């Protein structure tokens, strides 16, 4: 049976998986979702004997039904190769009875590599399947990690170009250096004088601009997205939650069928949504704990049922979570609204016009597997220090938010379920914040100056992604106002 995809804002038009990946965003501004979430057709016991690549195939074949076995296995093989510094791809590390799922062993040392290593291959395969002759322009907004991971994935990939917008003063020094030193004749990186939400809104506006699409088509271009709004980003993320459960099973930590918790540091909601999809596929999940920093719009939503972005935007030490419009939440809203596209569309229109919407009590009840929590800057720093002092293990700022939220949750509930924390970035990306949390003597010292010190302290090798950029030349230095984002795209593409 072929699994078709439809928009969260109109259930009428159905497209194949490859068409959904190519388009990125539906024509009506909605996000593509599968008609139904498929069930795993092999047992978790069987998966526990598989490698990461084999698990990826078993999960992704159920979502990407118009890919042949050879096509999908080729994409997986090309993605999860020597770019990762461990053969396991995503190791599980146990500290104080908690399991950290290390998602940062890829080329850019952040969890975005898990999906963005495979997306270029899924996209170019999709283009061939659909006889696309246009050059595909990947248009992306980033809060820090997506940008570099997408740039690394698409650099010099035939038939593609990639343009990344990031908030000029809203990412870490290392995140910025990773992006602005990116090589590749088809790459462009632009800082904007606004925040991530401004960048994301500007990108969405270009996707929805029909006149721009016509002009681009006449010049042989069409947009696609590498943001987590693209279903080709979400599907690969489901894999590592299935894999994490299977590892715990293989290691005898849990019995088959035993429910576990996942704790996910969350900004755009895609990473925890992937865990929710894994649960719907048959992974036994007790609670999905959604961890926010001081931009706690999701925490407030889970508490009250009201999503309200009308608040101050706070720059924190966990910049990938500095987000007030969690785009992927729309996919959950659609599901808990009983797949009612009109109701979903109305709420998204309210978010655009008034900055907020409220879900019904029935919808709130349908997401009772989610728990919200948040940690401020002080609590995040204390968590880094506590975990380091107790175990010698160094957390990045995002993982520390999740770890602090879980510590609070466990104290409040006494829930003793086995728990996996999604560790979404390497501490090397946020050296100053991490090191000054461990010892105040490091405060104010530049990220790059602390790299060797962090290596000594954590007893880990400096990742290639960091050593490569220390002395790399700046290749991208364009900065623009939010209102000029489209002009920059037109200039790059010579429209």
C-alpha positions, 0 to 999 in steps of 0.5 A, spaced: 500 500 500 502 506 498 502 511 503 500 518 501 501 525 504 496 531 505 496 538 508 494 540 515 490 545 512 486 542 507 485 534 506 483 534 499 490 534 495 494 527 496 501 527 494 506 521 494 512 521 499 517 524 494 512 529 492 512 532 499 519 532 500 520 536 493 515 541 495 517 542 503 511 546 504 504 545 501 501 550 496 496 552 502 501 554 507 500 547 511 505 542 513 505 535 509 503 529 514 502 522 512 494 519 511 496 515 517 502 513 521 504 506 519 505 501 524 512 497 525 512 491 521 518 487 525 518 486 532 522 491 537 526 484 539 528 483 531 530 490 531 534 490 537 539 485 533 540 490 527 545 496 526 543 503 525 542 503 518 538 497 518 533 500 523 533 506 518 531 502 513 525 498 517 522 505 519 523 509 513 520 504 508 514 505 511 513 512 510 517 513 504 513 507 500 514 510 493 522 509 494 524 502 491 528 498 496 534 500 492 533 507 492 532 508 500 538 503 502 542 507 497 540 514 501 541 510 507 548 508 505 550 515 503 548 518 509 550 514 515 557 513 513 564 515 515 561 522 516 560 520 523 565 519 528 562 512 531 560 506 528 554 506 532 552 513 529 548 514 535 551 511 542 547 511 548 551 513 554 548 512 561 550 517 567 547 516 574 541 511 571 539 516 566 541 514 558 543 520 554 542 519 546 548 522 543 545 525 537 551 529 535 557 524 532 555 527 525 559 532 521 557 538 524 556 535 531 549 537 532 542 532 532 540 536 525 546 531 522 541 525 523 536 528 518 540 533 514 545 527 512 540 523 508 535 529 506 540 531 500 539 524 497 532 523 499 531 530 495 535 528 489 532 521 488 525 525 489 527 529 483 529 524 479 523 520 480 518 526 478 522 528 472 524 535 475 528 539 470 529 545 475 535 546 479 532 545 486 533 551 491 534 549 498 531 555 502 532 555 510 532 559 516 536 557 522 537 558 529 544 555 529 544 548 527 540 546 522 543 551 517 550 548 518 548 541 517 544 543 511 550 547 508 554 541 509 549 536 506 547 540 500 554 543 498 556 541 491 550 536 490 548 537 483 542 540 481 541 544 488 543 550 491 542 552 498 541 559 501 541 559 509 538 565 513 540 566 520 539 571 526 546 575 526 546 576 533 542 570 535 547 564 534 553 562 538 560 564 535 562 557 533 555 556 530 556 562 526 563 560 524 561 554 522 556 557 517 560 563 514 566 558 513 562 553 509 565 551 502 561 549 496 560 553 489 552 552 491 552 555 498 550 562 500 549 564 508 546 571 510 545 574 517 539 578 518 538 583 523 532 580 527 531 573 530 530 566 528 522 567 528 523 573 523 528 569 519 523 563 519 517 568 517 521 571 511 522 564 508 515 562 509 513 568 506 517 566 500 515 559 499 508 562 499 509 567 494 506 565 487 509 570 483 516 569 486 515 562 484 513 563 477 519 568 476 523 562 479 520 557 474 521 561 468 529 561 470 529 554 471 529 554 479 524 551 484 524 552 492 524 546 497 526 546 504 531 543 509 527 546 515 524 541 519 517 543 516 520 538 510 517 531 512 524 528 509 527 531 515 522 528 520 522 521 518 529 520 519 528 523 526 523 517 528 529 512 527 533 514 532 527 513 537 526 506 535 533 505 535 534 507 542 528 503 545 531 497 541 538 498 544 535 498 551 532 492 549 538 489 547 542 491 553 537 488 557 536 494 561 528 493 559 523 488 557 520 488 551 513 492 552 516 496 558 514 503 557 520 508 557 520 516 557 523 520 552 526 527 554 527 532 548 530 539 548 525 543 544 524 549 540 521 548 533 517 541 536 520 537 530 525 533 534 519 531 540 514 530 534 519 525 531 518 521 538 511 522 538 511 518 531 515 513 534 510 512 539 504 511 534 508 506 530 508 502 536 514 504 541 512 503 548 512 510 551 510 512 557 511 520 557 514 525 552 517 530 556 518 537 552 524 541 555 524 549 554 528 554 556 526 561 558 522 562 551 517 557 554 511 558 549 511 550 549 511 549 556 505 554 557 501 551 551 502 544 555 500 547 561 494 551 559 492 549 552 493 556 549 499 557 544 501 565 545 507 567 542 506 575 544 511 575 549 519 578 549 524 574 545 529 572 550 536 570 547 539 564 551 545 560 552 541 554 548 540 558 542 537 553 538 531 553 542 530 560 542 524 560 538 517 563 539 513 560 533 514 552 533 512 550 526 512 543 527 507 543 533 502 544 527 502 537 525 500 535 532 495 540 532 492 537 526 492 530 529 489 531 536 484 535 532 481 529 529 485 531 522 480 536 521 484 541 516 479 547 517 480 547 525 487 547 524 487 552 519 483 557 523 488 556 529 494 557 524 490 563 522 489 566 529 496 565 530 498 569 524 493 575 526 493 575 533 499 571 535 495 566 539 490 560 539 487 556 544 485 548 543 479 545 546 479 540 552 478 534 548 484 536 544 488 537 550 486 530 553 489 527 547 496 529 548 496 527 555 502 523 554 506 530 553 509 533 559 512 540 559 518 543 563 523 549 563 529 551 565 532 558 566 539 560 565 541 559 572 538 552 573 541 550 566 548 552 568 547 548 575 545 542 571 552 542 567 556 543 573 552 538 577 552 532 572 560 534 571 561 534 578 558 527 579 560 523 573 565 527 569 560 527 563 560 534 560 553 536 557 552 542 552 547 547 554 541 544 550 542 537 553 542 541 560 536 544 559 533 537 558 537 534 564 534 539 569 527 539 566 528 531 567 531 532 574 525 536 576 520 531 573 523 525 577 523 529 584 515 531 583 513 525 580 517 519 583 516 516 576 522 511 575 521 509 568 527 508 564 528 515 561 532 517 555 534 524 554 536 526 547 543 529 547 542 534 541 549 538 541 556 537 542 559 541 548 564 544 543 559 548 540 558 552 546 564 552 550 564 559 553 557 557 556 559 550 558 566 551 561 563 557 565 558 553 568 563 548 570 568 554 573 567 561 573 574 562 571 572 561 564 567 566 564 568 571 558 573 567 555 572 566 547 569 559 545 575 558 541 580 559 546 576 554 551 576 548 546 583 545 548 581 546 555 574 543 554 578 537 551 582 536 557 576 537 562 572 532 558 577 527 556 574 527 549 578 529 542 576 535 539 571 534 534 573 535 526 568 540 525 571 544 530 578 543 529 577 545 521 574 552 522 579 554 527 583 558 522 578 557 516 577 563 512 570 567 512 567 566 505 560 569 507 559 576 510 552 578 507 547 581 512 541 584 511 534 587 514 528 582 514 524 586 509 530 585 504 531 577 505 527 576 498 531 581 494 538 577 497 535 571 494 533 574 487 540 577 487 543 570 488 539 567 483 540 573 478 532 573 477 
